[in-house]
Structure formats: C-alpha cells, structure tokens
Amino acid sequence: MIRDLARKLTAFDFVGSVLARLEFRRGSFTAGARLVEVHSAMAVICVRTSQAELLVKLIRPRSEILPALGCRIQSSEKIWRVFTESEVTDFVEDVGDRNQIHRLKPPIVPGLLLLETLLDCAEFSSCRYVKLKFKNFITAGEPLALSQVAGGYEISGAGVRKVLISVI
C-alpha cells in the first residue's frame, strides 16, 4: 500500500526537496494524485489509492544536505531499528524515487520507507491515521530509538529528535 502511494508521488518532479510532514489515512478514496499547494520553496501533494490517502509537505532546503556521520545512540536509549543502505536502495528503486538525497553515502532514509516500517509494527498496524513531522533526517546505519512521549511517539537517534508521530 505505501509503495503504491510512493510510486504515485514520484510522478511529481520535486527532486532535491526534503520531506517536512506526511499524513497517512486509511479508508475508501478515489485513486489519484494532485498538487494541493505549490510555490518556489514548498509543495503539498495529495496521492490516493482506493484504500489510503497520503498528504505530503515537501520543502526545498536552503543549502545542500550532507548526512551526519558517526551518529551513535545514547546509552539510555534502546535501539528500535537501523535501516541499511540496501533497504533504502531497494525501496527507492522499487518506487522510482529519483531524489539524490536517498543515494548519498550514507543515504537518507525515505520518509515513506519509515512510514511503511512503522505500519508493520504492532503499535501502529491498526492505526487509521498517522502523521509524521520530520525534525531531522535519518541516515542508513543510524541506530534509532522509538519511544512514547506526551501526545504520541518520537523517533530519535543519538538523543536527537528525528520524527514526531501522532496516531489515531
């Protein structure tokens, strides 16, 4: 389901943009894709399949993104997940993602791969609505912690907040 939505999203040419927010809803929808809002620094895109809707906010970064190397999880955090370079490569090739930030060394993990992984977890598998707000990027090989916080969940790496998660 997520990969079908991701394929629809790649029809829009926003290569070089960074994911700022994404909202996922389960339900019955008319399949399609459309630009909701667009200007020089930002775009909001809505893509739908018959079973789900994805609303994505993309922003154009002011400077080139270079992944932070050597991130380590803090000792008080339990490792939830480490994405591998091959997982990222397989995902971007499968959905046709042309954004070069997913091909850096190490690559930045696509937000939709993160969403797909979350929806496979027991805590999120039955959620009808998931909203992700991206605070910092996640790179392949980076140990990540998933923890419950006031108002939802958060993913962090090396003590740095990466993604805020709201669910219904």
C-alpha positions as CSV (number, residue, x, y, z in Angstrom):
1,M,0.0,0.0,0.0
2,I,2.7,2.5,1.0
3,R,4.8,1.6,-2.1
4,D,1.8,2.2,-4.4
5,L,1.4,5.7,-2.8
6,A,5.1,6.3,-3.2
7,R,5.0,5.4,-6.9
8,K,2.2,7.9,-7.4
9,L,4.2,10.6,-5.5
10,T,7.3,10.1,-7.8
11,A,5.2,11.3,-10.7
12,F,5.8,14.8,-9.3
13,D,9.2,16.2,-10.0
14,F,10.4,17.6,-6.7
15,V,13.9,16.1,-6.8
16,G,16.1,17.8,-4.2
17,S,13.2,18.5,-1.9
18,V,13.0,17.3,1.7
19,L,10.0,15.8,3.4
20,A,8.8,18.0,6.2
21,R,5.5,16.4,7.1
22,L,3.4,13.5,6.0
23,E,-0.1,12.4,6.9
24,F,-1.4,8.9,6.2
25,R,-5.1,7.9,6.3
26,R,-6.8,4.5,5.8
27,G,-10.2,4.5,4.2
28,S,-12.0,4.4,0.9
29,F,-10.9,7.0,-1.6
30,T,-11.0,7.8,-5.3
31,A,-7.5,7.0,-6.6
32,G,-5.5,9.9,-8.0
33,A,-2.8,12.5,-7.3
34,R,-2.9,16.3,-7.2
35,L,-0.9,19.3,-6.2
36,V,-2.7,20.9,-3.2
37,E,-0.3,23.9,-2.9
38,V,2.9,24.8,-4.6
39,H,5.4,27.7,-4.6
40,S,9.2,28.1,-5.0
41,A,10.1,26.8,-1.6
42,M,7.3,24.3,-0.8
43,A,4.8,21.9,-2.2
44,V,1.9,20.0,-0.7
45,I,0.8,16.9,-2.7
46,C,-2.1,14.5,-2.1
47,V,-1.9,11.0,-3.5
48,R,-4.6,8.3,-3.1
49,T,-5.3,4.7,-3.8
50,S,-8.7,3.1,-3.2
51,Q,-7.5,2.1,0.3
52,A,-5.4,5.0,1.6
53,E,-4.5,8.7,1.2
54,L,-1.2,10.4,1.7
55,L,-0.7,14.1,2.2
56,V,2.9,15.2,1.8
57,K,4.6,18.5,2.5
58,L,7.9,18.9,0.7
59,I,10.3,21.8,1.2
60,R,13.4,22.9,-0.8
61,P,16.4,23.1,1.6
62,R,18.3,26.4,1.7
63,S,21.6,24.5,1.5
64,E,22.8,21.2,0.3
65,I,22.1,18.3,2.7
66,L,25.1,16.3,3.8
67,P,24.4,13.4,6.1
68,A,25.9,13.5,9.6
69,L,28.3,10.7,10.0
70,G,29.2,8.9,13.2
71,C,25.8,9.2,14.9
72,R,25.5,6.9,17.9
73,I,22.6,6.1,20.1
74,Q,22.9,7.3,23.7
75,S,23.3,4.6,26.2
76,S,19.9,5.2,27.9
77,E,18.1,4.6,24.6
78,K,17.0,1.2,23.4
79,I,17.6,0.5,19.7
80,W,14.4,0.1,17.8
81,R,15.7,-0.1,14.2
82,V,18.7,0.5,12.0
83,F,17.9,1.0,8.3
84,T,20.5,-0.5,5.9
85,E,21.8,1.1,2.7
86,S,20.4,-1.9,0.8
87,E,16.9,-1.4,2.3
88,V,17.0,2.2,1.2
89,T,18.3,1.3,-2.3
90,D,15.7,-1.4,-2.7
91,F,12.9,0.9,-1.7
92,V,13.9,3.9,-3.9
93,E,14.4,1.6,-6.9
94,D,11.1,-0.2,-6.3
95,V,9.1,3.1,-6.2
96,G,11.1,5.0,-8.8
97,D,12.3,7.7,-6.4
98,R,14.8,10.0,-8.2
99,N,15.7,12.2,-5.2
100,Q,19.5,12.2,-4.9
101,I,19.4,12.5,-1.1
102,H,18.4,8.8,-1.0
103,R,21.6,8.0,-2.9
104,L,24.1,9.8,-0.7
105,K,26.7,7.8,1.3
106,P,25.1,7.0,3.7
107,P,21.7,7.6,2.1
108,I,18.9,9.5,3.9
109,V,16.1,7.1,4.7
110,P,12.9,8.0,2.7
111,G,10.0,9.1,4.9
112,L,7.7,6.7,3.1
113,L,10.0,3.7,4.0
114,L,9.9,4.9,7.6
115,L,6.0,5.0,7.4
116,E,5.9,1.5,5.8
117,T,8.1,0.2,8.6
118,L,6.0,1.8,11.3
119,L,2.8,0.4,9.9
120,D,4.4,-3.1,10.1
121,C,4.9,-2.6,13.9
122,A,2.2,-3.9,16.3
123,E,1.8,-0.4,17.9
124,F,0.8,1.2,14.6
125,S,-0.6,-1.7,12.4
126,S,-4.3,-0.9,13.2
127,C,-4.0,2.9,13.1
128,R,-6.4,4.7,10.7
129,Y,-4.4,7.9,10.7
130,V,-0.6,8.5,11.2
131,K,1.1,11.9,11.0
132,L,4.9,12.2,10.9
133,K,6.6,15.6,11.4
134,F,10.3,15.4,10.4
135,K,12.6,17.4,12.7
136,N,15.9,15.9,11.4
137,F,16.8,13.5,8.7
138,I,17.6,9.8,9.3
139,T,20.6,8.1,7.6
140,A,21.1,4.5,6.8
141,G,23.2,2.8,9.5
142,E,22.0,5.1,12.2
143,P,20.6,3.4,15.4
144,L,17.1,4.7,16.2
145,A,15.0,4.7,19.3
146,L,11.2,4.7,19.3
147,S,9.6,6.0,22.5
148,Q,6.2,7.1,23.7
149,V,6.0,10.7,24.6
150,A,3.2,13.1,25.5
151,G,0.9,13.3,22.6
152,G,2.2,10.3,20.7
153,Y,5.6,8.9,19.9
154,E,9.0,10.0,18.7
155,I,11.9,8.5,16.9
156,S,15.4,9.7,17.9
157,G,18.9,8.9,17.1
158,A,21.9,9.8,19.4
159,G,19.5,11.7,21.6
160,V,18.4,13.9,18.8
161,R,14.7,14.1,18.0
162,K,14.2,13.0,14.4
163,V,10.4,12.4,13.9
164,L,7.3,13.2,15.9
165,I,4.5,10.7,15.4
166,S,0.7,11.3,16.0
167,V,-1.7,8.4,15.6
168,I,-5.4,7.7,15.7
